[in-house]
Amino acid sequence: MQAKANALRQGFIRCHDCGYLVKTVDHLLSCPRCNSHLHARHPHSLQRTTALLLSSFFLYIPANIFPIMTVNQFGAGDAHTIAGGIVELIDNGMIPIGMLVLVASILVPSSKLIGIGLLLLCAHFRWQINARRWTVMYRVIAFVGRWSMLDIFMISILVDLVDFGGIQIIAGPAATAFAAVVILTMFAAENFDPRLLWDNQKNL
Amino acid sequence: MNDFIDPSYEAGDAAINKKREFPLIWLLPICALLVSGWLIYKTLSEKGPEITITFSSADGLEIDKTKIKYLDVEIGKVSDIVINDDLKTIQVTAQMHKESDGYLTDNTQFWVVKPQIGLSGVSGLGTLMSGAYIAIKPEKGKRERHFAGLDQPPVLETNAQGRKFILETTNIGSMGPGTPINFHGIAVGEVLEYELAKNADNIKLTIFVNAPYDQFIRTNTRFWIDSGIDLSAGADGFKLRTGPLAALLAGGIAFRTSSDDKTTDIVPENTSFQLFDGYDQSTQVIYHRTVKVVMYFGDSVRGLTIGAPVLLRGIPVGKVTDFNLEIDAKTADIEIPVMVEVEPDRIVVVNKQANTTVKENIVHLIAKGLRAQLQTGSLLTGQLFIALDLFPQSKVVTHNNTTGYQEFPTTPNSMNQIVNSAQAIMDKISKLPLETMTVEINKTLESLQGTSKAATKTLDIATGTLSSADKTMQSADKAMSSAQQVLTTLEPGSTTQYELNQLLKELTQTASSVKQLTDYLEEHPDSLIRGKKEK
């Protein structure tokens, strides 16, 4: 059962581009059918994911402490951080919108960072886990990543479209950092090869 | 674990890739770290000191919104507002920018700028939209982090070039901080503040005059209240003088430099000047040398005011400075000593005698009969003034002078004299025996009645006489008509007239022959005897 669970273990590598199954004993470095590079897993998946994850961690700090946008009303600037904006929305009675922004801008990015971090740790230290569930988590992380761009999307629309004469909206430094966090975590999720979770499992 | 990955394949391939991959992908977190690190460092390095300011009220102040500005540049932001323990004031915590560190000293002043709309202008209009802000006036001094905010903006917000002066007045009127100072109609400064003097007898206005106009504040510069409309009627018609429009509404102060002053007469800062009530007052010459005398008037001083003029033959030489009421406890005499300030410099002295003082001159004039007299200046208002003139006949009456000043003799008013003599006449009239007089008059009237009756009878007789006269007139008329008839017979062409003409001719002939005869007889008187001689 163990031997059958893994193509690699049975001496096969599947070409990533054309899906051609190559026997590893052939010591071929390129696919005999499409001539693309052959690799059993995403190359350097852990390294790349770790690097991307670290970058997004570093950017996540300024993204949260700096104002994400400044509303200039008749010359008086009013700067909001992500958390401050949510508090203001809830204070103003817009609880659903506040919750949406809270989920999209705080819960999703932070859970993504933690989740990818956990996946990396798991793959690196070869934790014995329920690989099926962890794969579900990976899928959720990979799927939900793009929705974190909601805040950035909203700000970019506001900056361009809002022109109430006196009111002017300026994106703050946190907006750039936050967008970078979202993009980097998306790349990190892409680069993580979930098969690594399975490779380490002794009992399946 | 050991055998599910083919070691030969994994090891070889991975080693090559690792070397190639490492620098590229790990640059990313380094970059991210640098960027976020720089952002955080920049923010922290820009963060200046945190200060607290105490205000009496947080009106218009908002946490995280209210800014601290100097010359409209933001240098800080309110980060917290709390009520102080005394429950009377509030404490504002403000996060200042780093560059403001240098001028947060113990002399620095803070105040809240709100929109102000007054007659003399509108200020802080921008705060209507943006909300109030805290303004700062930096000063040099010791480092300080806790400040007491001002309730009112300080007198001078910016370090403008110019100087301060003091104006003294007795009535603030509509003036106040911000009242403009005009120089030939140019707004050159403003009133900064006013303060009641310690003894509350006048008000000191601190004014600020901008450079270079402060150079025109010289020794003889005169300030006057230039507000409202000055309408005067004179022999040459009505005159209307108005100040600038803003001064009309909010009051203003104007000044004028004397042409006598040179640039060496420029006065130092904080010199005091008198503020005159109007332009006319300011043009009057001020005489610093005065002589005080006291005058005792026997008449009522109703209508006499402090400042009433003292005229010597119509020319002002001084003014009334004070008067009061004195009652002698012993004799119960009522006296009104009137203090008069005479300005001797107004009088030009000719033939000046050496070593004579003003007092000696006054004594000399009194000896010549100079007296003071209360006169009515205006019949409408009953205002009195003091007139000085020579009354050589009047005697010098001295009073119990307790004032310590030289007494100046007075003489009663001519009007009062008239009133007095009228009074005397009235007294005499009241003494007349009016009742007996009426009885007499009644009797006289009765006899007059009898006389008028007799006169009526006489008139009746006269009427009879007149009717006979009428008859006479009728007969005269008749006589006249017969005379008319006679005259018609003598009309030209009538026989009577012809005959008369013939008669007249004959008479003429007769007369000429008589003349011949008489002429002949004159030549030949002998012919009377001898008869006519033949030629």
Boltz contact constraints between the chains, C-beta under 6 A:
constraints:
  - contact:
      token1: [A, 9]
      token2: [B, 4]
      max_distance: 6.0
  - contact:
      token1: [A, 24]
      token2: [B, 6]
      max_distance: 6.0
  - contact:
      token1: [A, 24]
      token2: [B, 9]
      max_distance: 6.0
  - contact:
      token1: [A, 43]
      token2: [B, 17]
      max_distance: 6.0
  - contact:
      token1: [A, 44]
      token2: [B, 21]
      max_distance: 6.0
  - contact:
      token1: [A, 48]
      token2: [B, 25]
      max_distance: 6.0
  - contact:
      token1: [A, 51]
      token2: [B, 25]
      max_distance: 6.0
  - contact:
      token1: [A, 51]
      token2: [B, 26]
      max_distance: 6.0
  - contact:
      token1: [A, 51]
      token2: [B, 28]
      max_distance: 6.0
  - contact:
      token1: [A, 51]
      token2: [B, 29]
      max_distance: 6.0
  - contact:
      token1: [A, 54]
      token2: [B, 29]
      max_distance: 6.0
  - contact:
      token1: [A, 55]
      token2: [B, 28]
      max_distance: 6.0
  - contact:
      token1: [A, 55]
      token2: [B, 29]
      max_distance: 6.0
  - contact:
      token1: [A, 55]
      token2: [B, 32]
      max_distance: 6.0
  - contact:
      token1: [A, 58]
      token2: [B, 32]
      max_distance: 6.0
  - contact:
      token1: [A, 58]
      token2: [B, 33]
      max_distance: 6.0
  - contact:
      token1: [A, 58]
      token2: [B, 36]
      max_distance: 6.0
  - contact:
      token1: [A, 59]
      token2: [B, 32]
      max_distance: 6.0
  - contact:
      token1: [A, 59]
      token2: [B, 36]
      max_distance: 6.0
  - contact:
      token1: [A, 61]
      token2: [B, 36]
      max_distance: 6.0
  - contact:
      token1: [A, 62]
      token2: [B, 36]
      max_distance: 6.0
  - contact:
      token1: [A, 62]
      token2: [B, 39]
      max_distance: 6.0
  - contact:
      token1: [A, 74]
      token2: [B, 129]
      max_distance: 6.0
  - contact:
      token1: [A, 74]
      token2: [B, 130]
      max_distance: 6.0
  - contact:
      token1: [A, 75]
      token2: [B, 130]
      max_distance: 6.0
  - contact:
      token1: [A, 76]
      token2: [B, 130]
      max_distance: 6.0
  - contact:
      token1: [A, 173]
      token2: [B, 39]
      max_distance: 6.0
